[in-house]
Amino acid sequence: MTSSLATKPPAKRANGSPQAIDHALTNHTGNLAITTHGTVISLFVAHKNNTNGFDLWQRLNLPSFVVLNRTTFELIDVIEKIPFSLL
């Protein structure tokens, strides 16, 4: 099975990841997983939710992820740590 991501060129970034996220949201429907460093996730979520990114950053472990509403970017959940037994 080939991912549609493999057939499209990567998003060009000008000033960071928001343009890459916009590109992914525009070109892919349904659920979408975007990976990046915890600092970038924290800053992005803080910007979109008017919250303190440092507090979120401190909660993140390796590996962890956040769940956002695809349209509003509202923070739905923070999965602070995924047990390695589930990977």
C-alpha positions as CSV (number, residue, x, y, z in Angstrom):
1,M,0.0,0.0,0.0
2,T,1.5,3.4,-1.0
3,S,0.7,6.5,1.0
4,S,-0.5,9.5,-0.8
5,L,2.2,11.5,1.0
6,A,4.8,9.5,-0.9
7,T,3.5,10.7,-4.2
8,K,3.4,14.4,-3.4
9,P,6.3,16.7,-3.0
10,P,6.9,18.0,0.6
11,A,5.5,21.3,1.6
12,K,7.8,24.3,1.2
13,R,8.4,26.0,4.4
14,A,8.7,29.8,4.7
15,N,9.2,30.8,8.3
16,G,8.5,27.4,9.9
17,S,5.8,24.8,9.9
18,P,2.4,26.6,9.7
19,Q,2.7,26.6,5.9
20,A,3.4,22.9,5.9
21,I,0.4,22.2,8.1
22,D,-1.8,24.3,5.8
23,H,-0.5,22.4,2.8
24,A,-1.3,19.0,4.5
25,L,-4.8,20.1,5.5
26,T,-5.5,21.4,2.0
27,N,-4.3,18.3,0.2
28,H,-5.5,15.5,2.6
29,T,-8.9,14.7,3.9
30,G,-9.8,12.7,7.0
31,N,-7.5,12.1,9.9
32,L,-4.1,13.5,9.6
33,A,-0.9,12.8,11.6
34,I,1.8,15.5,11.5
35,T,5.1,14.8,13.3
36,T,7.5,17.4,14.6
37,H,9.5,18.3,17.7
38,G,7.8,19.0,21.0
39,T,8.8,22.6,21.0
40,V,7.2,23.2,17.6
41,I,4.0,21.4,18.7
42,S,3.9,23.4,21.9
43,L,4.3,26.7,20.1
44,F,1.8,25.9,17.4
45,V,-0.8,24.7,19.9
46,A,-0.2,27.7,22.2
47,H,-0.6,30.1,19.2
48,K,-3.8,28.5,18.0
49,N,-5.4,28.1,21.5
50,N,-4.0,31.3,23.2
51,T,-2.4,29.2,25.9
52,N,1.0,28.9,27.5
53,G,3.2,26.7,25.3
54,F,5.8,26.1,28.0
55,D,3.2,24.3,30.2
56,L,2.3,22.0,27.3
57,W,6.0,21.5,26.4
58,Q,6.7,20.4,30.0
59,R,4.0,17.7,29.8
60,L,5.3,16.1,26.6
61,N,7.5,13.0,26.9
62,L,8.9,10.6,24.3
63,P,6.9,9.6,22.5
64,S,3.8,11.7,23.0
65,F,1.2,13.5,20.9
66,V,-1.6,16.0,20.9
67,V,-5.1,15.7,19.3
68,L,-6.5,18.9,17.7
69,N,-9.7,19.7,16.0
70,R,-8.9,19.7,12.3
71,T,-10.9,22.9,11.6
72,T,-10.4,25.1,14.7
73,F,-7.2,23.6,16.1
74,E,-8.8,23.4,19.5
75,L,-6.8,21.2,21.8
76,I,-8.8,18.0,22.4
77,D,-6.3,15.8,24.2
78,V,-2.7,15.5,25.2
79,I,-1.3,11.9,25.2
80,E,1.7,12.6,27.4
81,K,3.4,9.2,27.0
82,I,2.8,6.2,24.8
83,P,4.0,3.0,26.5
84,F,6.7,1.4,24.4
85,S,4.9,-1.9,24.7
86,L,2.2,-0.4,22.4
87,L,4.7,0.7,19.7
